Amino acid sequence: MSPFLNFGVFSRLKNRDNFNQVKVAFNTLEWPCGVDLDPEFVYQKTVKL
């Protein structure tokens, strides 16, 4: 996550309390502070294509 924490709404996740509230809903990572990550995005960023 570090490379994304300086962009837009992702900066909200710099707050450890916000970051630790992650939940999985409908295969998406979601935080109550309004941040979510699409599964395709996560996949693309974690594997070498």
mmCIF file as gemmi writes it, N, C-alpha and C atoms, coordinates in Angstrom:
data_model
loop_
_atom_site.group_PDB
_atom_site.id
_atom_site.type_symbol
_atom_site.label_atom_id
_atom_site.label_alt_id
_atom_site.label_comp_id
_atom_site.label_asym_id
_atom_site.label_entity_id
_atom_site.label_seq_id
_atom_site.pdbx_PDB_ins_code
_atom_site.Cartn_x
_atom_site.Cartn_y
_atom_site.Cartn_z
_atom_site.occupancy
_atom_site.B_iso_or_equiv
_atom_site.pdbx_formal_charge
_atom_site.auth_seq_id
_atom_site.auth_asym_id
_atom_site.pdbx_PDB_model_num
ATOM 1 N N . MET Axp A 1 ? 0.804 -1.195 0 1 0 ? 1 A 1
ATOM 2 C CA . MET Axp A 1 ? 0 0 0 1 0 ? 1 A 1
ATOM 3 C C . MET Axp A 1 ? 0.848 1.261 0 1 0 ? 1 A 1
ATOM 4 N N . SER Axp A 2 ? 2.063 1.178 0.476 1 0 ? 2 A 1
ATOM 5 C CA . SER Axp A 2 ? 2.88 2.386 0.632 1 0 ? 2 A 1
ATOM 6 C C . SER Axp A 2 ? 2.93 3.275 -0.613 1 0 ? 2 A 1
ATOM 7 N N . PRO Axp A 3 ? 3.108 2.724 -1.817 1 0 ? 3 A 1
ATOM 8 C CA . PRO Axp A 3 ? 3.19 3.603 -2.989 1 0 ? 3 A 1
ATOM 9 C C . PRO Axp A 3 ? 1.917 4.404 -3.262 1 0 ? 3 A 1
ATOM 10 N N . PHE Axp A 4 ? 0.8 3.989 -2.718 1 0 ? 4 A 1
ATOM 11 C CA . PHE Axp A 4 ? -0.474 4.636 -3.011 1 0 ? 4 A 1
ATOM 12 C C . PHE Axp A 4 ? -0.933 5.611 -1.93 1 0 ? 4 A 1
ATOM 13 N N . LEU Axp A 5 ? -0.267 5.637 -0.794 1 0 ? 5 A 1
ATOM 14 C CA . LEU Axp A 5 ? -0.741 6.418 0.342 1 0 ? 5 A 1
ATOM 15 C C . LEU Axp A 5 ? -0.642 7.93 0.158 1 0 ? 5 A 1
ATOM 16 N N . ASN Axp A 6 ? 0.002 8.391 -0.882 1 0 ? 6 A 1
ATOM 17 C CA . ASN Axp A 6 ? 0.097 9.832 -1.12 1 0 ? 6 A 1
ATOM 18 C C . ASN Axp A 6 ? -0.856 10.311 -2.211 1 0 ? 6 A 1
ATOM 19 N N . PHE Axp A 7 ? -1.783 9.466 -2.649 1 0 ? 7 A 1
ATOM 20 C CA . PHE Axp A 7 ? -2.688 9.816 -3.727 1 0 ? 7 A 1
ATOM 21 C C . PHE Axp A 7 ? -4.138 9.821 -3.269 1 0 ? 7 A 1
ATOM 22 N N . GLY Axp A 8 ? -4.8 10.948 -3.457 1 0 ? 8 A 1
ATOM 23 C CA . GLY Axp A 8 ? -6.239 11.067 -3.23 1 0 ? 8 A 1
ATOM 24 C C . GLY Axp A 8 ? -6.718 10.482 -1.912 1 0 ? 8 A 1
ATOM 25 N N . VAL Axp A 9 ? -7.805 9.719 -2.003 1 0 ? 9 A 1
ATOM 26 C CA . VAL Axp A 9 ? -8.431 9.172 -0.801 1 0 ? 9 A 1
ATOM 27 C C . VAL Axp A 9 ? -7.546 8.157 -0.081 1 0 ? 9 A 1
ATOM 28 N N . PHE Axp A 10 ? -6.552 7.607 -0.801 1 0 ? 10 A 1
ATOM 29 C CA . PHE Axp A 10 ? -5.671 6.62 -0.161 1 0 ? 10 A 1
ATOM 30 C C . PHE Axp A 10 ? -4.875 7.234 0.983 1 0 ? 10 A 1
ATOM 31 N N . SER Axp A 11 ? -4.693 8.546 0.975 1 0 ? 11 A 1
ATOM 32 C CA . SER Axp A 11 ? -3.958 9.199 2.068 1 0 ? 11 A 1
ATOM 33 C C . SER Axp A 11 ? -4.668 9.004 3.407 1 0 ? 11 A 1
ATOM 34 N N . ARG Axp A 12 ? -5.966 8.736 3.376 1 0 ? 12 A 1
ATOM 35 C CA . ARG Axp A 12 ? -6.713 8.467 4.613 1 0 ? 12 A 1
ATOM 36 C C . ARG Axp A 12 ? -6.2 7.212 5.321 1 0 ? 12 A 1
ATOM 37 N N . LEU Axp A 13 ? -5.565 6.324 4.554 1 0 ? 13 A 1
ATOM 38 C CA . LEU Axp A 13 ? -5.085 5.07 5.136 1 0 ? 13 A 1
ATOM 39 C C . LEU Axp A 13 ? -3.733 5.221 5.826 1 0 ? 13 A 1
ATOM 40 N N . LYS Axp A 14 ? -3.147 6.409 5.779 1 0 ? 14 A 1
ATOM 41 C CA . LYS Axp A 14 ? -1.922 6.66 6.552 1 0 ? 14 A 1
ATOM 42 C C . LYS Axp A 14 ? -2.217 6.581 8.044 1 0 ? 14 A 1
ATOM 43 N N . ASN Axp A 15 ? -3.451 6.895 8.4 1 0 ? 15 A 1
ATOM 44 C CA . ASN Axp A 15 ? -3.894 6.779 9.784 1 0 ? 15 A 1
ATOM 45 C C . ASN Axp A 15 ? -4.065 5.295 10.084 1 0 ? 15 A 1
ATOM 46 N N . ARG Axp A 16 ? -3.249 4.783 10.979 1 0 ? 16 A 1
ATOM 47 C CA . ARG Axp A 16 ? -3.249 3.343 11.282 1 0 ? 16 A 1
ATOM 48 C C . ARG Axp A 16 ? -4.621 2.861 11.763 1 0 ? 16 A 1
ATOM 49 N N . ASP Axp A 17 ? -5.34 3.694 12.521 1 0 ? 17 A 1
ATOM 50 C CA . ASP Axp A 17 ? -6.676 3.294 12.974 1 0 ? 17 A 1
ATOM 51 C C . ASP Axp A 17 ? -7.601 3.071 11.779 1 0 ? 17 A 1
ATOM 52 N N . ASN Axp A 18 ? -7.545 3.964 10.796 1 0 ? 18 A 1
ATOM 53 C CA . ASN Axp A 18 ? -8.346 3.777 9.58 1 0 ? 18 A 1
ATOM 54 C C . ASN Axp A 18 ? -7.918 2.516 8.836 1 0 ? 18 A 1
ATOM 55 N N . PHE Axp A 19 ? -6.609 2.355 8.644 1 0 ? 19 A 1
ATOM 56 C CA . PHE Axp A 19 ? -6.089 1.211 7.89 1 0 ? 19 A 1
ATOM 57 C C . PHE Axp A 19 ? -6.526 -0.118 8.508 1 0 ? 19 A 1
ATOM 58 N N . ASN Axp A 20 ? -6.496 -0.197 9.826 1 0 ? 20 A 1
ATOM 59 C CA . ASN Axp A 20 ? -6.811 -1.45 10.52 1 0 ? 20 A 1
ATOM 60 C C . ASN Axp A 20 ? -8.293 -1.815 10.481 1 0 ? 20 A 1
ATOM 61 N N . GLN Axp A 21 ? -9.138 -0.955 9.947 1 0 ? 21 A 1
ATOM 62 C CA . GLN Axp A 21 ? -10.573 -1.234 9.886 1 0 ? 21 A 1
ATOM 63 C C . GLN Axp A 21 ? -10.998 -1.903 8.575 1 0 ? 21 A 1
ATOM 64 N N . VAL Axp A 22 ? -10.049 -2.424 7.817 1 0 ? 22 A 1
ATOM 65 C CA . VAL Axp A 22 ? -10.349 -3.035 6.52 1 0 ? 22 A 1
ATOM 66 C C . VAL Axp A 22 ? -11.312 -4.217 6.668 1 0 ? 22 A 1
ATOM 67 N N . LYS Axp A 23 ? -12.201 -4.329 5.701 1 0 ? 23 A 1
ATOM 68 C CA . LYS Axp A 23 ? -13.147 -5.441 5.614 1 0 ? 23 A 1
ATOM 69 C C . LYS Axp A 23 ? -13.191 -5.917 4.164 1 0 ? 23 A 1
ATOM 70 N N . VAL Axp A 24 ? -13.604 -7.147 3.964 1 0 ? 24 A 1
ATOM 71 C CA . VAL Axp A 24 ? -13.816 -7.67 2.618 1 0 ? 24 A 1
ATOM 72 C C . VAL Axp A 24 ? -15.317 -7.727 2.384 1 0 ? 24 A 1
ATOM 73 N N . ALA Axp A 25 ? -15.766 -7.101 1.299 1 0 ? 25 A 1
ATOM 74 C CA . ALA Axp A 25 ? -17.185 -7.108 0.95 1 0 ? 25 A 1
ATOM 75 C C . ALA Axp A 25 ? -17.297 -7.308 -0.56 1 0 ? 25 A 1
ATOM 76 N N . PHE Axp A 26 ? -17.967 -8.369 -0.964 1 0 ? 26 A 1
ATOM 77 C CA . PHE Axp A 26 ? -18.157 -8.664 -2.39 1 0 ? 26 A 1
ATOM 78 C C . PHE Axp A 26 ? -16.814 -8.686 -3.128 1 0 ? 26 A 1
ATOM 79 N N . ASN Axp A 27 ? -15.821 -9.354 -2.528 1 0 ? 27 A 1
ATOM 80 C CA . ASN Axp A 27 ? -14.475 -9.507 -3.1 1 0 ? 27 A 1
ATOM 81 C C . ASN Axp A 27 ? -13.71 -8.196 -3.232 1 0 ? 27 A 1
ATOM 82 N N . THR Axp A 28 ? -14.114 -7.171 -2.524 1 0 ? 28 A 1
ATOM 83 C CA . THR Axp A 28 ? -13.46 -5.872 -2.558 1 0 ? 28 A 1
ATOM 84 C C . THR Axp A 28 ? -12.965 -5.528 -1.164 1 0 ? 28 A 1
ATOM 85 N N . LEU Axp A 29 ? -11.759 -4.977 -1.076 1 0 ? 29 A 1
ATOM 86 C CA . LEU Axp A 29 ? -11.256 -4.481 0.205 1 0 ? 29 A 1
ATOM 87 C C . LEU Axp A 29 ? -11.879 -3.116 0.445 1 0 ? 29 A 1
ATOM 88 N N . GLU Axp A 30 ? -12.494 -2.925 1.609 1 0 ? 30 A 1
ATOM 89 C CA . GLU Axp A 30 ? -13.18 -1.671 1.905 1 0 ? 30 A 1
ATOM 90 C C . GLU Axp A 30 ? -12.804 -1.158 3.28 1 0 ? 30 A 1
ATOM 91 N N . TRP Axp A 31 ? -12.722 0.153 3.389 1 0 ? 31 A 1
ATOM 92 C CA . TRP Axp A 31 ? -12.488 0.821 4.658 1 0 ? 31 A 1
ATOM 93 C C . TRP Axp A 31 ? -13.641 1.775 4.92 1 0 ? 31 A 1
ATOM 94 N N . PRO Axp A 32 ? -14.075 1.92 6.181 1 0 ? 32 A 1
ATOM 95 C CA . PRO Axp A 32 ? -15.173 2.82 6.516 1 0 ? 32 A 1
ATOM 96 C C . PRO Axp A 32 ? -14.887 4.283 6.161 1 0 ? 32 A 1
ATOM 97 N N . CYS Axp A 33 ? -13.627 4.651 5.988 1 0 ? 33 A 1
ATOM 98 C CA . CYS Axp A 33 ? -13.275 6.036 5.666 1 0 ? 33 A 1
ATOM 99 C C . CYS Axp A 33 ? -13.517 6.369 4.195 1 0 ? 33 A 1
ATOM 100 N N . GLY Axp A 34 ? -14.074 5.425 3.417 1 0 ? 34 A 1
ATOM 101 C CA . GLY Axp A 34 ? -14.442 5.703 2.041 1 0 ? 34 A 1
ATOM 102 C C . GLY Axp A 34 ? -13.475 5.182 0.991 1 0 ? 34 A 1
ATOM 103 N N . VAL Axp A 35 ? -12.487 4.414 1.375 1 0 ? 35 A 1
ATOM 104 C CA . VAL Axp A 35 ? -11.507 3.864 0.441 1 0 ? 35 A 1
ATOM 105 C C . VAL Axp A 35 ? -11.882 2.422 0.129 1 0 ? 35 A 1
ATOM 106 N N . ASP Axp A 36 ? -11.745 2.036 -1.145 1 0 ? 36 A 1
ATOM 107 C CA . ASP Axp A 36 ? -11.924 0.629 -1.493 1 0 ? 36 A 1
ATOM 108 C C . ASP Axp A 36 ? -10.971 0.266 -2.621 1 0 ? 36 A 1
ATOM 109 N N . LEU Axp A 37 ? -10.668 -1.021 -2.716 1 0 ? 37 A 1
ATOM 110 C CA . LEU Axp A 37 ? -9.776 -1.54 -3.746 1 0 ? 37 A 1
ATOM 111 C C . LEU Axp A 37 ? -10.479 -2.653 -4.507 1 0 ? 37 A 1
ATOM 112 N N . ASP Axp A 38 ? -10.562 -2.479 -5.795 1 0 ? 38 A 1
ATOM 113 C CA . ASP Axp A 38 ? -11.155 -3.449 -6.689 1 0 ? 38 A 1
ATOM 114 C C . ASP Axp A 38 ? -10.252 -4.679 -6.788 1 0 ? 38 A 1
ATOM 115 N N . PRO Axp A 39 ? -10.807 -5.902 -6.815 1 0 ? 39 A 1
ATOM 116 C CA . PRO Axp A 39 ? -9.971 -7.101 -6.869 1 0 ? 39 A 1
ATOM 117 C C . PRO Axp A 39 ? -9.066 -7.166 -8.097 1 0 ? 39 A 1
ATOM 118 N N . GLU Axp A 40 ? -9.514 -6.664 -9.242 1 0 ? 40 A 1
ATOM 119 C CA . GLU Axp A 40 ? -8.663 -6.674 -10.433 1 0 ? 40 A 1
ATOM 120 C C . GLU Axp A 40 ? -7.442 -5.772 -10.25 1 0 ? 40 A 1
ATOM 121 N N . PHE Axp A 41 ? -7.638 -4.621 -9.608 1 0 ? 41 A 1
ATOM 122 C CA . PHE Axp A 41 ? -6.531 -3.707 -9.335 1 0 ? 41 A 1
ATOM 123 C C . PHE Axp A 41 ? -5.516 -4.368 -8.417 1 0 ? 41 A 1
ATOM 124 N N . VAL Axp A 42 ? -5.989 -5.001 -7.355 1 0 ? 42 A 1
ATOM 125 C CA . VAL Axp A 42 ? -5.096 -5.679 -6.411 1 0 ? 42 A 1
ATOM 126 C C . VAL Axp A 42 ? -4.325 -6.773 -7.129 1 0 ? 42 A 1
ATOM 127 N N . TYR Axp A 43 ? -4.997 -7.551 -7.942 1 0 ? 43 A 1
ATOM 128 C CA . TYR Axp A 43 ? -4.342 -8.631 -8.674 1 0 ? 43 A 1
ATOM 129 C C . TYR Axp A 43 ? -3.241 -8.086 -9.582 1 0 ? 43 A 1
ATOM 130 N N . GLN Axp A 44 ? -3.552 -7.051 -10.346 1 0 ? 44 A 1
ATOM 131 C CA . GLN Axp A 44 ? -2.569 -6.469 -11.269 1 0 ? 44 A 1
ATOM 132 C C . GLN Axp A 44 ? -1.338 -5.936 -10.539 1 0 ? 44 A 1
ATOM 133 N N . LYS Axp A 45 ? -1.515 -5.433 -9.35 1 0 ? 45 A 1
ATOM 134 C CA . LYS Axp A 45 ? -0.411 -4.839 -8.603 1 0 ? 45 A 1
ATOM 135 C C . LYS Axp A 45 ? 0.399 -5.869 -7.825 1 0 ? 45 A 1
ATOM 136 N N . THR Axp A 46 ? -0.081 -7.117 -7.748 1 0 ? 46 A 1
ATOM 137 C CA . THR Axp A 46 ? 0.61 -8.112 -6.923 1 0 ? 46 A 1
ATOM 138 C C . THR Axp A 46 ? 1.229 -9.263 -7.709 1 0 ? 46 A 1
ATOM 139 N N . VAL Axp A 47 ? 0.977 -9.323 -9.005 1 0 ? 47 A 1
ATOM 140 C CA . VAL Axp A 47 ? 1.579 -10.39 -9.808 1 0 ? 47 A 1
ATOM 141 C C . VAL Axp A 47 ? 2.334 -9.802 -10.988 1 0 ? 47 A 1
ATOM 142 N N . LYS Axp A 48 ? 3.338 -10.524 -11.447 1 0 ? 48 A 1
ATOM 143 C CA . LYS Axp A 48 ? 4.036 -10.118 -12.662 1 0 ? 48 A 1
ATOM 144 C C . LYS Axp A 48 ? 3.274 -10.679 -13.845 1 0 ? 48 A 1
ATOM 145 N N . LEU Axp A 49 ? 2.919 -9.799 -14.743 1 0 ? 49 A 1
ATOM 146 C CA . LEU Axp A 49 ? 2.169 -10.241 -15.935 1 0 ? 49 A 1
ATOM 147 C C . LEU Axp A 49 ? 3.09 -10.432 -17.107 1 0 ? 49 A 1
